[in-house]
Amino acid sequence: MGLSGEAWATLLVPTFLGILTMLLYGYWDRITGKEYYVDDEILAYDEDLMEQLKEEGKA
């Protein structure tokens, strides 16, 4: 007893969307050309953060 077309679509469409989302999330740095800078207190784009710190005189 096989699955109907609707059943296959119900199984495969969310699976493909989930895989696509994971790939997009995994390669987001390469897609945008920016890298994330992470420390204990913040999560920000590295370039933007460094520019901001230079302006404030902290770097």
C-alpha angles and dihedrals in degrees: 000000000000132000122262122242091257091053092051090048090050090054101038105039096060090042093054092044090051092050091047090050092050092049092047091049092046095051098035092111091056093043094052096034091230129111126215122241113208130188135150097284108029147035112200143137107283097225094048092047094049092049090050093049091049090052090051092046095239098118 
